[in-house]
Amino acid sequence: MNDNTGWWARLRRTGIFWPLVALSLVFLFNLIFSPQFFRLEIKDGHLFGSLVDVLNRGSPLMLVAIGMTAVIATAGVDLSVGAVIAISAATVTVLIGSVTGESQTPMWIAILAALGASLLAGAWNGLLVSRARIQPMVATLVLMVAGRGIAQLITNGQIITIYYEPFFFIGGGYLLGLPFPVFIVAGVFAFAWFMTRRTAIGLFIESVGTNASSSFHSGINEKNIKLVIYAFCGLCAGFAGLIISSNLKSADANNAGLQIELDGILAVVIGGTLMSGGRFSLAGSILGALLVQSVSTTIYSLGVPPEVVQVVKAVVVLTVVLLYSDVVKNGLDKLSQRQGVPS
Amino acid sequence: MQTNELLVMQGIHKTFPGVHALAAVDFTLRAGEIHALMGENGAGKSTLIKVLTGVEHHDAGHILLNGSEINAKSPHHAQSLGISTVYQEVNLCTNLSVAENILLGREPRRAGSIDWGAMNARARELLTWLDVDVDVRRSVGEYPVAVQQMVAISRALDIDAKVLILDEPTSSLTTLETEKLFAVLRRLKEQGIGIIFITHFLNQVYAVADRITVLRNGKLVGTYDAKALPRYQLVELMIGRELEELEDLGGLKKHFEPAPGQAPVLEAKNLGQVGTLEPLNIKLYAGEVLGMAGLLGSGRTETANLLFGVDDADSGTLAVGGKVEPNPGPLASIQRGLGYCPEDRKADGVVGALTVRENIVLALQASRGWFNYLDPRKQTEIANKMIQMLQISTPGPEQLMKNLSGGNQQKVILARWLATEPDVLILDEPTRGIDVGTKAEIQKLVLSLANEGKGCIFISSELDEVLRTSHRVMIMRDRKLVAELQGEDMNEQSIMEAIAGTGVSTEDTAAAAPQHAVAAGSAR
């Protein structure tokens, strides 16, 4: 194996190496302590098992992580994604209504309205950040607080339960043996990847996130880039809201997507995108989201009491973050040199 | 030497990675004098002050205060030794009261709690002495900058300062406020305090300074009596000719004169912005290098910013290729054929985390829009072509920009603009902080671009550089275009006179023999 050009060295240099290592560690833990984690069954033509669960349950988080990646890459952050999820969920459920077996408005209109509201909410963040020049954390904090109030206004302060079967497909349906949310994630991911890697938008995001002033002097419309990115992040949260409301068959303005912004930021950071902006990796963020979800699923499947769950999660997060620190990385590099990886 | 030497700095050396910021600099401050420290950006003034106040530590040399060696470990330590600094940006706590600011950290106490009466009285006493009448209980933020400046000075004085350093104290003051400040400085001088005064305004130096020390490129040029040093010569000492012999430009510079009837490629009429630049007219022809000289803060960069649309002009018009566009942003400017290398390379040019390739195609891609994406192969092709053409030393186009040296980063930014194939290139200090060899390369490049028919505006604080490359020179002073020279009239002396704003002839040059001028860099 050649140290500089071998597949190992090449993998180590790619952005997704460390997220992969972290995810492998969680899987390794499961392999030893709860092998049933990897059991897959086919029932009624649907795939079942913990791995499928991770994909299914993790899809809102993966969607949030995709949008959050783009926002963090512009050196921003979006704290309002959880509230936007609540707005999206409230909009769609109110429009479908609580009547058994039928929808008050055609379902596609309800869905489009929910996504439109989310896009608007994101664009509002974008306006505050790019035009009013408010710090991203403060700007999105506004909607983080106000958003749940808006969602409550939409639902009139009540938890709306829906009984319209076709809508349940979004969160609970199966396609080609896989849960339908996985396809939504795949679609949004493909769209985001194409827009950032096959158009100039990705370059502009990374440039703005690294040095906004240099980007401006080079003719990049840094304001519009930010506006579009925050709107897109809102849209991603909107999709997540659809999945969550469909799953729960209801909209709870107070609890839908609660604290998902923190898991989302965590997923992005684990995925190798720096909080200071610049280079980003969508694939890394997806791996990060899967890691966060795997940890939760593992903890529950081991039967850890709920009151300890947060502590266990904290320990895992701490370990991962330590793995990422330059100090530890350099130490590992030295270690692998000393052990004489043949060159 | 004099016996009243308060502060002596001897043979101060300071190196930062890749830069010799201070080389064998000597500096002496007498008790009861105002000593101006002069030099262009990067001359080493602020490094010298930082060494003195313990922000940085010198690599070699001695600092003596009242005859005993000191070595300030931190600004706080320097203060306790009696060295106080008032910085350019007033750094006070604007939401605390005037008295609190003056006595912060040294509040008079009684029975463990702050004695407010004593504190306010002491603050009032200090300010009265400075001839400032304010309510010391109101918060500092309620008062204008001039008062804040005075508060900062009284804080410095309360620390029992022996040495008071004023770093550009007048940049935000009006003429009247400046006068008041100077009156205070003169009184402090009578008290036996040594004052180091840093400013870019020449007339202020002559208004208060007793002696002047000039630094250039981290080296001491000399210390002079203010009365014996004519203004014109001070400018020469500050920006004068480079000691290093630059490579010959090899006949690249050709005589230029616009063809009869040739329309200017760029024409500004009455272009200006209230408060930053008085309306000016510029004509630039294709194939011409138009130099722009002037001291720092004279309006050079402000002009460039207006031309490229970084800032919006509030008067006048700017036509490129005969077409006028009101308030174009950088993007529209690129699209109409302009390119701009900004003065502050690090802040406004370099995108460190991106690769050399991405940095090179950035402006070109911006002008093509979001969706008209340059094929990555095409990007590499352009990058490789530029790397070869400008001899950028990098392992390859995928190297990260931040790993390149300053000179090579500057070449990459030039490449960024060349890739857009501009008609007009505005270069603001393109050779600052760059080694001599690369400097000559960039100067050559500018001339060959002009020979290819591009118009160039070349801004530089180094006079010889402007003279070497430009066909015509505009001179800026006090945010005004004060002269335009070409042909026979364009020489070092005429430009310096224009910069200094004096018609002083050379006859009193001889009177200005430095008291103890040291040949730069030589050991004593």
Interface residues (C-beta under 8 A of the other chain):
Chain A: R198 T199 A200 I201 L203 F204 E206 S207 T210 N211 S213 S214 S215 F216 H217 S218 G219 I220 N221 G278 R279
Chain B: F308 V310 G329 P330 L331 S333 I334 Q335 Y340 P342 A347 D348 G349 V350 V351 G352 A353 L354 E358 V361 L362 A363 Q365 A366 S367 R368 G369 W370 F371 N372 Y373 L374 R416
